[in-house]
Structures are given as C-alpha cells and as structure tokens.
C-alpha cells in the first residue's frame, strides 16, 4: 500500500531519468481507491499559503490541485491579465542614431505604473477618450555643457541630456484623468535608459498607451516571470554521520541539509534545486531518495510593477472563474 501511495503522489528523480511523471489518479486505476472528482474533497484538500511577499514579488504554495490547473493559472498570468502599454508613437523629430522603429519598440516595452482596471479596452475604430487612452510627451535636446571641466572626457559631464531616461517622459492627462487616477501616471522605474544623444540631436514625440493583454503582445504581460516548481522531498534511508554527513550536505543547495548532534537531517527541502548531485556518488546514491510531491506547487510571481503581485493573483483567479462560467454556459447549451 505504501508503494502504491508513493506512485500515486510522488515523482521519482533518478540519476538520468525521472519516473512516475504521469498522474494516474483516475477512477478505476487503483483497486480500493475512489479517485472520482468531488467538490467537497477538493475544498478540503486545496490550500493556498503565501510564503513570502515584497513590493514586486510573491512566493506561495498551491496544494491539492492537478498540473493542468496550475499551468492554466500560470498562462493566465502571462497572457491574459491586462495592463497599459504604449501602442502608438507619433514621432515629430528623431535625429538620434536609433531608427524610428527601434525606438518605438523600446518605448512600447516600458512598463507603466497605473492600475489597468481603471480603463476600458480600446477597439480598432474607437475614438480616443480619457477612459481608454493615456498620453505622454517626450521632448529632449542634447547640448554641450559650457560648465564642463576642461580636462574631462566623460560624456555625462561634457553634454546635457546625453542620456534619455524614463523620467524624461511627461504624462499629459486627457480630459479629467488628473482627478480620477490616484497618484497620477508614471513608468515603474525612473532610470530606464531609452536612448543616447549627442549635441544637436533631439527627440520630439507623443506616446499613446492603451489597455491590452499579453496574448496580443508581450509588452502587455504584467509579469517579468510567473513560474512554478514541485515541492521537493528528500528521504534519508539511513543515518549519516561524520565525513558522509559533510559530503551529503555539500551535495545540496545551502540550507537543505544541516548537521545536528553530529547527524545529517533534512532542514528545508524546498530550497533544493533538483541538481541530483548526490546520486553521482556511489556511497550516497542508494541511501537517499529524491522525490517531488505531485500536487504541491511552489509558485513565484514577479510583477513588472503595474500591479501588486497579490492583485495579479486575484485578477488571474477572477479570469479563471470567468472562463469556467463561460465553459459551463456552453455545456448547458449543448445539453439542452
């Protein structure tokens, strides 16, 4: 029975292969197990635990779900949570060495720090309104610095406005935007380098930002990364002491294995990167078992700055619920 439980719930890491990767917990697969899906059982087993959180990143555990569900959540974060991004660039003057198309592309990828939930999607033939568009102005000219030291060769001292950063871009409110957008609009970082100028070169352009999703263009993706991995499990099949304990400790990432009272213990398995270094040593390989818990996902979400990572979680869950509702409506149509 214990062997069957391990096959059902764990993935095995060998030196050159990975075993039990396919989920076999389906009705009728195992005698004596009821693997039919049950809402009450799902509610009982499902857990979501936040492990760490910062202004831009959150790590949490999602426990008691299948891989397709976890992957759907990840894909929604990447491609279906909307943000605002520069869609059109009206270039009046660009005498820099950077081509218009390249410069417009760079501007489109700049993340904007504004809540996209305040705005509406702009369709192709819609007119520009304060509810569907943000407008910015970039106007800068590079000049020689007359006060620069005579012996300097540093461009930052020789020239004024030689480097164009995001802080140079100014938001131009449309209509009454200044009153209903709390805190105003800015780019997530002030020091993102856009272009480099030399005396006489200038940029003069208007930027138009709209609401969109990552499946249309990557610039609308709200995350720098959204990924998950399975919770590692390390089983020590015998006690390790002395030099073997030290060797075992060195085979894992820092913090995974610690030595307490002269004996090696698994301190924090979640820090393991899955390198399988321990399986390369014959004196350790058959005394350690490396596993992954099949339904325990460690998620990491890193926001670009437009939305708080917890808000991204909530939006992704809302979108997933809406998809489920749509699917149910389609099923109801087919069954009536």
PyMOL commands that set and color helices and strands:
alter all, ss='L'
color gray80, all
select helices_A, chain A and resi 2-9+39-45+67-79+100-108+116-118+155-158+166-168+177-180+218-220+242-250+269-271+277-280+282-285+309-335
alter helices_A, ss='H'
color red, helices_A
select strands_A, chain A and resi 10-13+18-19+47-53+57-63+83-94+112-113+134-141+143-144+159-160+163-165+170-171+186-187+193-196+202-212+223-236+257-260+263-266+288-303
alter strands_A, ss='S'
color yellow, strands_A
deselect
rebuild
show_as cartoon
